[in-house]
Amino acid sequence: MVLCDHLSKNGDIVDTIPNLSDQFIQLQSLIGQIQSQSQQQSLDQTGVAIAKKEARRHLVDVAADIARKLSAYALMANNVSLLKEVHKQDYALLRMTDEQLRESCQLIYERGVTNVEAAAQYGLNSRSLTDLINAIHAFTTMIPKPRLTETEKKQATLQLVKLFADVEVILEKMDMLADVVKISQPLFHGGYKSARMIVDHAGRGFILKVTVLDTSNHQPLKGVTCKILPEAGTINNKERTISKKTALKGGFYLKSIPEGAYEMVVSKSGYKQISQIIEISKNEFLNLTISLEKL
C-alpha cells in the first residue's frame, strides 16, 4: 500500500516506464481483494457460538419443563407410550446432538399440542407450547452458523495464500521495471526502493518473519516451537541457538539475527517435525511460511 501511494504521487514517471502502469493497476486490484478476504478471515465466531449455546440452553429449559408436565399426566393416566416419548430429563437433552435435540423437542411440542387440555391440571397451556415452538425455531436457525463461519474463514485463508502469491509475481515484475529509471530518475527510484522495505506498524524493522500453518486446513498454528541453529561449518557456529514459539496467528518476528546460514527446526506435539536451511542476508527481510503435517 505504501508502494501504491508512491506510484500514485509519481504518475507522470510511471507512465513513461513501459508496462509499469498495467502492473500497478493489477497490484491495486489484488490489494483490494486481499483486504476483503482478510476481513472475512478475521471474522470472530465466538459471538455466534455463544448465541447458539444460549439458544440451546433456553430450548432445553423450556422443553424439559413441558416434558415434566406431560410425564406427570402420562404416568397418572397410565399412558405408557406417551410417557416413554416425553419423559426427558434436562441432562439427557443437554447431551444430545443438535439434530437429536431439535427432533426430541419437536416431538415434545407435538405431544403437548395433542394433550394440552388433558394435561392442563399439571400446568400445561398454549402459552408454554408457543414458547417451546419459538425456542425450537430460534435454535434451528443457529445450528449451521458456527460451522458455516469456520468454513468461510478457511476459504478466505486459502484465497489469501493465492492472492499474496499473485502479489509477489507482480512485485517482482515491477521491481525490474522500476530499475530501468535508476539513473534517469534517482529520486523516484530511491523512493520506490524505500517503499518496498517491509516495516511493522510500530515502525520497527524486522529481518525474519515465520508463519506456521496446518497442512490439512491451512489454519495458523499457535505454540509451535521454532529453533534456529547456526548451520555446521558457517561463521555463526559460536552463536547461541534462538528458540521462538508462534503466537495466536501462527507467527513470530525476529528483529535482529546475524547474517549467514541457519538450520531451523520446527516442532509441535501431534505434528511431524521438520527442518530446513535458511539464509539470512544483511538488510533483507525474509518471510517464511511453513506447513506442518499431523502425525
C-alpha positions as CSV (number, residue, x, y, z in Angstrom):
1,M,0.0,0.0,0.0
2,V,2.9,2.3,0.7
3,L,4.3,1.5,-2.7
4,C,0.9,2.2,-4.3
5,D,0.9,5.6,-2.6
6,H,4.4,6.4,-4.0
7,L,3.4,5.3,-7.5
8,S,0.2,7.4,-7.4
9,K,2.2,10.5,-6.5
10,N,4.6,9.9,-9.4
11,G,2.1,9.0,-12.1
12,D,3.9,11.1,-14.7
13,I,7.1,9.0,-14.3
14,V,5.2,5.7,-14.0
15,D,3.6,6.4,-17.4
16,T,7.0,6.7,-19.0
17,I,8.0,3.2,-18.0
18,P,6.7,0.5,-20.3
19,N,4.1,-1.8,-18.7
20,L,4.5,-0.4,-15.2
21,S,1.1,1.2,-15.3
22,D,-0.6,-2.1,-16.1
23,Q,1.2,-3.9,-13.3
24,F,0.3,-1.1,-10.9
25,I,-3.4,-1.4,-11.8
26,Q,-3.2,-5.2,-11.2
27,L,-1.5,-4.6,-7.9
28,Q,-4.2,-2.2,-6.7
29,S,-6.9,-4.8,-7.6
30,L,-5.1,-7.5,-5.7
31,I,-4.7,-5.3,-2.6
32,G,-8.5,-4.7,-2.7
33,Q,-9.2,-8.4,-2.9
34,I,-6.7,-9.1,0.0
35,Q,-8.4,-6.5,2.2
36,S,-11.8,-8.1,1.5
37,Q,-10.6,-11.7,2.2
38,S,-8.7,-10.5,5.3
39,Q,-11.9,-9.2,6.8
40,Q,-13.7,-12.5,6.1
41,Q,-10.8,-14.4,7.6
42,S,-10.7,-12.4,10.8
43,L,-14.4,-12.9,11.5
44,D,-14.8,-13.8,15.1
45,Q,-17.2,-16.8,15.5
46,T,-17.1,-16.6,19.3
47,G,-20.2,-14.4,19.4
48,V,-22.0,-16.8,17.1
49,A,-21.1,-19.8,19.3
50,I,-22.2,-18.1,22.5
51,A,-25.5,-17.1,20.9
52,K,-26.1,-20.7,19.8
53,K,-25.2,-22.0,23.3
54,E,-27.7,-19.6,24.9
55,A,-30.4,-20.7,22.4
56,R,-29.7,-24.3,23.2
57,R,-29.9,-23.8,26.9
58,H,-33.1,-21.9,26.6
59,L,-34.7,-24.6,24.4
60,V,-33.7,-27.3,26.9
61,D,-35.2,-25.4,29.8
62,V,-38.5,-24.8,28.0
63,A,-38.7,-28.4,26.6
64,A,-37.8,-30.0,29.9
65,D,-40.5,-28.1,31.8
66,I,-43.2,-29.2,29.3
67,A,-41.8,-32.7,29.3
68,R,-42.2,-32.9,33.1
69,K,-45.8,-31.8,32.9
70,L,-46.6,-34.3,30.1
71,S,-44.8,-37.1,32.0
72,A,-46.8,-36.4,35.1
73,Y,-50.1,-36.6,33.1
74,A,-49.0,-39.7,31.2
75,L,-48.0,-41.5,34.4
76,M,-51.3,-40.8,36.2
77,A,-53.3,-41.7,33.0
78,N,-51.3,-44.9,32.6
79,N,-50.4,-43.8,29.1
80,V,-47.1,-45.8,28.8
81,S,-46.4,-44.9,25.1
82,L,-46.7,-41.2,25.8
83,L,-44.6,-41.4,29.0
84,K,-41.9,-43.2,27.0
85,E,-41.9,-40.5,24.3
86,V,-41.8,-37.4,26.5
87,H,-40.0,-38.4,29.7
88,K,-36.8,-36.4,29.1
89,Q,-34.6,-35.0,31.8
90,D,-32.5,-31.9,31.4
91,Y,-29.2,-33.7,31.4
92,A,-30.4,-36.1,28.7
93,L,-31.5,-33.3,26.5
94,L,-28.2,-31.5,27.0
95,R,-26.2,-34.5,26.0
96,M,-28.0,-34.8,22.6
97,T,-26.6,-33.6,19.3
98,D,-28.1,-30.6,17.8
99,E,-30.3,-32.6,15.4
100,Q,-31.3,-35.0,18.2
101,L,-32.3,-32.2,20.5
102,R,-34.3,-30.4,17.7
103,E,-36.2,-33.7,16.9
104,S,-36.9,-34.5,20.6
105,C,-38.2,-31.1,21.3
106,Q,-40.4,-31.1,18.2
107,L,-41.9,-34.4,19.5
108,I,-42.5,-33.0,22.9
109,Y,-44.2,-30.0,21.3
110,E,-46.4,-32.2,19.1
111,R,-47.5,-34.4,22.0
112,G,-48.1,-31.2,24.1
113,V,-50.4,-29.8,21.5
114,T,-52.3,-33.1,21.4
115,N,-52.7,-33.3,25.1
116,V,-52.8,-29.7,26.1
117,E,-56.4,-29.8,27.5
118,A,-55.9,-33.2,29.3
119,A,-52.7,-32.1,30.9
120,A,-53.9,-28.6,31.8
121,Q,-54.2,-29.5,35.5
122,Y,-50.5,-30.2,35.5
123,G,-49.7,-26.7,34.3
124,L,-49.5,-27.3,30.5
125,N,-51.0,-24.5,28.5
126,S,-50.9,-23.0,25.0
127,R,-48.6,-20.2,26.0
128,S,-45.9,-22.5,27.2
129,L,-46.3,-24.5,23.9
130,T,-45.8,-21.3,21.9
131,D,-42.7,-20.6,23.9
132,L,-41.4,-24.0,23.0
133,I,-42.0,-23.8,19.3
134,N,-40.4,-20.4,19.2
135,A,-37.4,-21.7,21.0
136,I,-37.2,-24.6,18.5
137,H,-37.2,-22.2,15.6
138,A,-34.6,-19.9,17.2
139,F,-32.3,-22.8,17.9
140,T,-32.8,-24.4,14.4
141,T,-31.6,-21.2,12.7
142,M,-28.5,-21.2,14.8
143,I,-27.4,-24.8,14.1
144,P,-25.3,-24.2,10.9
145,K,-23.9,-20.8,11.8
146,P,-20.7,-21.6,13.7
147,R,-19.7,-24.3,11.2
148,L,-20.5,-22.0,8.3
149,T,-18.4,-19.2,9.7
150,E,-15.5,-21.5,10.2
151,T,-15.8,-22.8,6.6
152,E,-15.9,-19.3,5.3
153,K,-12.7,-18.4,7.3
154,K,-10.9,-21.4,5.9
155,Q,-11.9,-20.5,2.3
156,A,-10.7,-16.9,2.9
157,T,-7.4,-18.2,4.2
158,L,-6.9,-20.3,1.1
159,Q,-7.8,-17.4,-1.1
160,L,-5.3,-15.1,0.7
161,V,-2.5,-17.6,0.1
162,K,-3.2,-17.4,-3.6
163,L,-3.6,-13.6,-3.6
164,F,-0.3,-13.0,-1.8
165,A,1.5,-15.3,-4.3
166,D,0.0,-13.3,-7.2
167,V,1.2,-10.1,-5.5
168,E,4.7,-11.4,-5.3
169,V,4.7,-12.1,-9.0
170,I,3.5,-8.6,-9.8
171,L,6.0,-7.0,-7.4
172,E,8.9,-8.9,-9.0
173,K,8.0,-7.6,-12.4
174,M,7.5,-4.0,-11.0
175,D,10.9,-4.1,-9.3
176,M,12.7,-4.9,-12.5
177,L,10.7,-2.3,-14.4
178,A,11.5,0.4,-11.8
179,D,15.2,-0.3,-12.2
180,V,15.0,0.9,-15.8
181,V,15.0,4.5,-14.4
182,K,17.5,4.1,-11.7
183,I,19.9,6.6,-13.3
184,S,17.5,8.9,-15.1
185,Q,15.0,9.2,-12.1
186,P,17.1,8.7,-9.0
187,L,14.6,10.3,-6.6
188,F,11.7,8.2,-7.9
189,H,13.8,5.0,-7.8
190,G,15.1,5.7,-4.3
191,G,11.5,6.3,-3.1
192,Y,10.4,3.1,-4.8
193,K,13.1,1.0,-3.1
194,S,12.3,2.7,0.3
195,A,8.6,1.9,-0.1
196,R,9.4,-1.8,-0.8
197,M,11.2,-2.1,2.5
198,I,9.0,-4.1,5.0
199,V,8.4,-2.4,8.3
200,D,5.9,-3.3,11.0
201,H,3.2,-1.0,12.2
202,A,5.2,0.3,15.1
203,G,8.0,1.4,12.8
204,R,10.5,-1.3,13.9
205,G,12.3,-3.1,11.1
206,F,12.4,-6.9,11.1
207,I,14.8,-9.3,9.5
208,L,12.7,-12.5,9.7
209,K,9.1,-13.5,9.8
210,V,7.9,-17.1,10.2
211,T,4.3,-18.3,9.8
212,V,3.4,-21.9,10.5
213,L,0.2,-23.4,9.1
214,D,-1.6,-26.8,9.4
215,T,-1.1,-28.6,6.2
216,S,-4.6,-30.1,6.3
217,N,-6.6,-26.9,6.6
218,H,-4.1,-24.1,6.2
219,Q,-5.0,-22.6,9.6
220,P,-2.3,-20.9,11.6
221,L,-0.8,-23.0,14.4
222,K,-0.2,-21.5,17.9
223,G,2.5,-22.7,20.2
224,V,4.8,-24.2,17.6
225,T,8.5,-24.3,18.7
226,C,11.0,-23.0,16.2
227,K,14.7,-23.4,17.0
228,I,17.1,-21.6,14.8
229,L,20.6,-23.1,15.0
230,P,23.7,-22.0,13.2
231,E,24.4,-24.4,10.4
232,A,27.5,-26.6,10.8
233,G,30.6,-25.1,9.2
234,T,29.3,-21.5,9.0
235,I,30.6,-18.4,10.7
236,N,27.7,-18.5,13.1
237,N,28.8,-21.7,14.8
238,K,29.5,-19.9,18.0
239,E,26.2,-18.1,18.2
240,R,23.7,-19.4,20.6
241,T,20.5,-21.2,19.4
242,I,17.4,-19.0,19.1
243,S,14.1,-20.5,20.2
244,K,10.8,-18.9,19.5
245,K,7.1,-20.0,19.8
246,T,4.4,-19.0,17.4
247,A,1.7,-16.7,18.6
248,L,-2.1,-16.8,18.2
249,K,-1.9,-16.1,14.4
250,G,0.8,-18.8,13.9
251,G,3.8,-16.5,13.5
252,F,6.7,-14.7,15.1
253,Y,9.2,-12.0,14.1
254,L,12.9,-11.6,14.7
255,K,14.3,-8.1,14.6
256,S,18.0,-9.0,14.8
257,I,20.0,-12.0,13.8
258,P,23.5,-12.2,12.3
259,E,23.6,-12.9,8.6
260,G,24.5,-16.4,7.4
261,A,23.1,-19.9,7.1
262,Y,20.9,-21.4,9.7
263,E,19.1,-24.7,10.3
264,M,15.5,-24.1,11.5
265,V,13.8,-27.0,13.4
266,V,10.0,-26.7,13.6
267,S,8.1,-28.9,16.0
268,K,4.8,-29.2,17.8
269,S,3.2,-32.1,19.7
270,G,1.0,-34.2,17.4
271,Y,2.8,-33.0,14.2
272,K,5.7,-34.2,12.2
273,Q,8.9,-32.3,13.0
274,I,10.6,-30.7,10.0
275,S,13.9,-28.8,9.5
276,Q,15.2,-26.6,6.7
277,I,18.1,-24.4,5.9
278,I,17.5,-20.6,5.8
279,E,19.8,-17.8,4.6
280,I,19.8,-14.5,6.4
281,S,21.2,-11.6,4.4
282,K,22.0,-8.2,5.8
283,N,19.2,-5.6,5.4
284,E,17.0,-8.1,3.6
285,F,13.6,-9.2,5.0
286,L,12.9,-13.0,4.9
287,N,9.3,-14.1,5.0
288,L,8.8,-17.8,5.5
289,T,5.6,-19.8,5.5
290,I,5.9,-23.4,6.8
291,S,3.3,-26.2,6.8
292,L,3.2,-28.9,9.5
293,E,1.6,-32.3,8.8
294,K,-0.3,-34.1,11.6
295,L,1.0,-37.4,12.8
